Amino acid sequence: MKTENEHESVDLVDGAVVRQFARAALLAALMGAAVVATIPYPLSPAPVTLQVLVVFLAGLYLGPLWGAASIGLYLAAGAAGAPVFSGMTGGPGVLLSEPTAGFLWTFPIAALVVGLVVHRGLALRDPADVPLTTVVVGLTAGLILTYAGGTSWFAWLIGTSLTEAAVAVAIPFVPADLLKMAAAIVIVRSGAIDTV
């Protein structure tokens, strides 16, 4: 039995954690919205979307952990049935049976790698202050990982060689993804978004 002078205490969540979670949720939503502007690509079974740009921004602005978490949140929403995957589809079947699902599986890892390279670890730095070469290396590493995961999954699921898979789902996208990389760099250099 409690007396009237006893109070239950509640530990509050640190404001920085709440802010980072909110940003992660926002980028997860942006990742889902990026598939609305899907452009069919005649050279490949995969369409062109802005998702790679969002992956870049997640790693750049949220860092390795929260960047990967934001993309993981997006994948969880899609696996639960939210229509956030290409073609406004959702459900676990997309992640398990679609020939281009390897890109989706690799996106959180790419955001993690971009964040690790740009922030040089887990502590956040302002990406606008990071040398341009470091940003380019981080984005390139994330993009190469995305291509490797997507190509490997496609080759395994379709039963083709890695070379044929790369010609089908990676190489045709290099020009568009280089434009997305340039857009990410311009956004970072503008200093318009704070990391904390």
Protein Blocks (a to p, Z undefined) as FASTA:
>chain_A
ZZfkbccddddddfklmmmmmmmmmmmmmmmmmmmmcccdfkbcbdcdfklmmmmmmmmm
nojmlmmmmmmmmmmmmmnopafbghiiadjklmmmgmklmmmmmmmmmmmmmmmmmnop
abdcdfklpcfklmmmmmmmmmmmmmmmmmmmmmmmnopafklmmmmmmmmmmmmmmmmm
mmmmmmmmnomacfZZ
